[in-house]
Amino acid sequence: MVGDFAHTGGDRDTRNASGVDATRLPRMTNAPMTNTTEDVGPAARTSAAQASAAADPAAQTMVLTGERTAPGIAEENYWFRRHEIAYTHVLDACAGATVLEAGSGEGYGADMLADVAAEVICVDYDATAVDHARARYPRLVVHRGNLVDLPLPDDSVDTVVNFQVIEHLWDQPLFVRECARVLRPGGTLFMSTPNRITFSPGRDTPLNPFHTRELDPAELRDLLTDNGFEITSMLGVHHGPALRALDKRWNGSFIDAQIDRALAGEPWPVALTADVGSIRTSDFEIHPDDIEASLDLLAVAVLR
């Protein structure tokens, strides 16, 4: 890739809170979400997906590499819902605004924002992601571009959304300054990222091959305040009651139960498949309490 960053599609990270590399979770290529608890096999899934994609290219699900998540993939449901909660949280704040999603990836989050925003502009460097988002989400204005050199004029948007992307960038300060450049006076930046403390515990460098630098709450605060922003809220994503119950059911970690089964190369048990499929966005919580123990961080910052 050309440019100063490693990977710039949004709705990214697929590592677990114990630091295990979830890029080794089973991935289905272009596979639709189903409610079945039986494993019909990858050949059957791929054949069905190819037929569906041929009939409607815009409905095609992106191939998962571990770099980003996407809707409509059964085994990915935990990670997808964990990412989706951040978009749900900022919907009211984006109402009537001109919104930039910097690192829009598959585009599902930007399309959620388009339900309430006056306009949603997307920038991503990945050509496949850009083509997919343009085909699947016609309400969006999607540009291919480098996040440290955004293809937008100064003072052109009210809000910047940057979810699960900053940890992929080589020059994080330069990107934050680009966000400041394109925001109108008093504009808002929403930024989410995995919490390094729980995502890669005990490590200074990420295990995830798609990450360049992960951040803890203090590091994220410093990154934003050193580059033109004032933090108004530092929030964390946590398991709600239903997910805490699943943690107990699966020997202390529902996430590790998924990872362990994937690493064993065995079909998922019916019970695990059902539990993953049952997760809703509302099963996650976002609040400022116990921020150090959060799964993901969500910073709300205004342009100084």
PyMOL commands that set and color helices and strands:
alter all, ss='L'
color gray80, all
select helices_A, chain A and resi 22-24+42-55+57-59+74-94+108-114+127-136+166-168+172-182+196-199+217-225+241-249+254-264+270-277+281-283+291-293
alter helices_A, ss='H'
color red, helices_A
select strands_A, chain A and resi 98-102+119-124+141-144+157-163+183-194+229-239+284-287+296-303
alter strands_A, ss='S'
color yellow, strands_A
deselect
rebuild
show_as cartoon
